Amino acid sequence: MSNPAPARAYAAVDLGASNGRVIVGQVGQAELRIEDVRRFANDPMHRPDGLHWDIDNLYGEVLAGLRSAVAGGDIASAGIDSWAIDYGLLDSEGRLFSPPFHYRDARTSEPDPIIDAHVDPAANYAVTGIQHLPFNTMYQLLREPRATLAAATKMLLIPDLLAYWLTGEIGAERTNASTTALYDVRAGEWSDALIDGAGLPRRLFPALRDPGDRIGSALPTAGLDGLPIVAVASHDTASAVLAVPALGERFAYVCTGTWSLVGVELDAPVLSDASRDANFTNEVGLDGTIRYLRNVMGLWLLQECQRTWAEPDAGRLLAAAEYAPPFAAIVDPDDADFLPPGDMPARIDAYCDRTDQPAPVDRAAYVRCVLESLALAHRAAVRDAVRLSGRDVDVVHVVGGGARNALLCQLTADACDRPVIAGPVEATALGNIVVQARANGGPADRTEIRALVAATQPTRRYDPTGDQAAWDKAASRIGRG
């Protein structure tokens, strides 16, 4: 590190689409250690008007975790990261109108001709570089009742909303703001032209913050002894990519969890028509870097299979899948039918029927189908990222929960025909923590941060062993040749 500072402890609030955690990290010269403080489920709730996040319960869990962290020792600061896109709207008194909608809610599942008339996807991409997804923040906002938008004063993405409740301070952290399809990726500001063109009130969009900015101190009502709250790279993928233990630039990453975010890190966005046609996104990372990536449906398919089967033991399923016949059935994980919650095995059966494939014969075969299909999607995204950006890669780093999944990591190495380095599992929390440490005299830049992660966190290497002709043949069955 430049200017080594004494080891300090930092609390990371890391919220994923299926669970959350509060983790304390100790950061010093050549030292990066983390310890769980609290883990909890993040279960959505169904209300008459749709699917929502249980934001009050999440905030209660965040408070409980931070209180435990503060009680356990001297915490220099805390930071919050979460999934992107979803938001809460505040009224003129600073109160939340309603719990934030879940991005899987059906309100964005059908095209809206009025919205289509307001939004030109090509023009939007030329400004934002954001992959078209039907549940992008912009499309969700355009489905809000006009009366709600007229009365609302601010839109806060999930980490910004929780930080507001903790500190009373309003703002929008830049890495997460860049995912909304309303942020000018070259100017580094909200796009007034897109906001006005969509007919959205400009007042909804708060002043922007950068990772490392101090948001404020926890209010007395939080019971955290005035704990400083720091803006981190609050989109969880931005934090996870920061903690990729790469020792050079020629790498691709797969941030695995409910989603797989697959791409490369660049110095400038790629805004070409070919990039838009390939459905790649340009999201902001630390110090203005670009996370050039494609969203892939991810382990959601496996999670929904487990839910349908009432089978919590993924280890048993994965052990059986290792011996299931390869390439018996292949699906496109990004098929729209796989997005909503529900009976995933039945939807895999329906996909196989549509594509003239035999459906999986047992649970092991379903899991094998899901993992091989994800590995093919990872391969396609890596190949497209290299082709469109001109950044070749020698290695694929798999971070996040999927780094524990040895079969998925090996299949990804085989499909990509490149070595996979798996780990760290808690990359997002580590990225959250090191940004706080950086703001307090810690590692100065991405190179130092990644060197520290590589030196202190366990990883596992998977070398490719697969037959590329077999992978090519499997890919051709779903048009990914």
Secondary structure as GFF3:
##gff-version 3
##sequence-region A 1 481
A	DSSP	beta_strand	8	15	.	.	.	ID=ss1
A	DSSP	beta_strand	19	28	.	.	.	ID=ss2
A	DSSP	beta_strand	31	41	.	.	.	ID=ss3
A	DSSP	beta_strand	45	47	.	.	.	ID=ss4
A	DSSP	beta_strand	50	52	.	.	.	ID=ss5
A	DSSP	alpha_helix	55	71	.	.	.	ID=ss6
A	DSSP	beta_strand	75	81	.	.	.	ID=ss7
A	DSSP	beta_strand	87	90	.	.	.	ID=ss8
A	DSSP	three_ten_helix	106	108	.	.	.	ID=ss9
A	DSSP	alpha_helix	113	118	.	.	.	ID=ss10
A	DSSP	alpha_helix	121	128	.	.	.	ID=ss11
A	DSSP	alpha_helix	137	142	.	.	.	ID=ss12
A	DSSP	alpha_helix	146	151	.	.	.	ID=ss13
A	DSSP	beta_strand	154	157	.	.	.	ID=ss14
A	DSSP	alpha_helix	158	167	.	.	.	ID=ss15
A	DSSP	beta_strand	172	173	.	.	.	ID=ss16
A	DSSP	alpha_helix	174	177	.	.	.	ID=ss17
A	DSSP	beta_strand	183	184	.	.	.	ID=ss18
A	DSSP	beta_strand	189	190	.	.	.	ID=ss19
A	DSSP	alpha_helix	192	197	.	.	.	ID=ss20
A	DSSP	three_ten_helix	202	204	.	.	.	ID=ss21
A	DSSP	beta_strand	208	209	.	.	.	ID=ss22
A	DSSP	beta_strand	214	217	.	.	.	ID=ss23
A	DSSP	three_ten_helix	220	222	.	.	.	ID=ss24
A	DSSP	beta_strand	228	230	.	.	.	ID=ss25
A	DSSP	alpha_helix	236	242	.	.	.	ID=ss26
A	DSSP	beta_strand	251	256	.	.	.	ID=ss27
A	DSSP	beta_strand	260	266	.	.	.	ID=ss28
A	DSSP	alpha_helix	273	277	.	.	.	ID=ss29
A	DSSP	beta_strand	281	284	.	.	.	ID=ss30
A	DSSP	three_ten_helix	286	288	.	.	.	ID=ss31
A	DSSP	beta_strand	290	296	.	.	.	ID=ss32
A	DSSP	alpha_helix	300	309	.	.	.	ID=ss33
A	DSSP	alpha_helix	314	321	.	.	.	ID=ss34
A	DSSP	three_ten_helix	336	338	.	.	.	ID=ss35
A	DSSP	alpha_helix	344	354	.	.	.	ID=ss36
A	DSSP	alpha_helix	363	389	.	.	.	ID=ss37
A	DSSP	beta_strand	395	400	.	.	.	ID=ss38
A	DSSP	three_ten_helix	401	404	.	.	.	ID=ss39
A	DSSP	alpha_helix	406	416	.	.	.	ID=ss40
A	DSSP	beta_strand	420	422	.	.	.	ID=ss41
A	DSSP	alpha_helix	427	438	.	.	.	ID=ss42
A	DSSP	alpha_helix	446	456	.	.	.	ID=ss43
A	DSSP	beta_strand	460	462	.	.	.	ID=ss44
A	DSSP	alpha_helix	468	476	.	.	.	ID=ss45
###
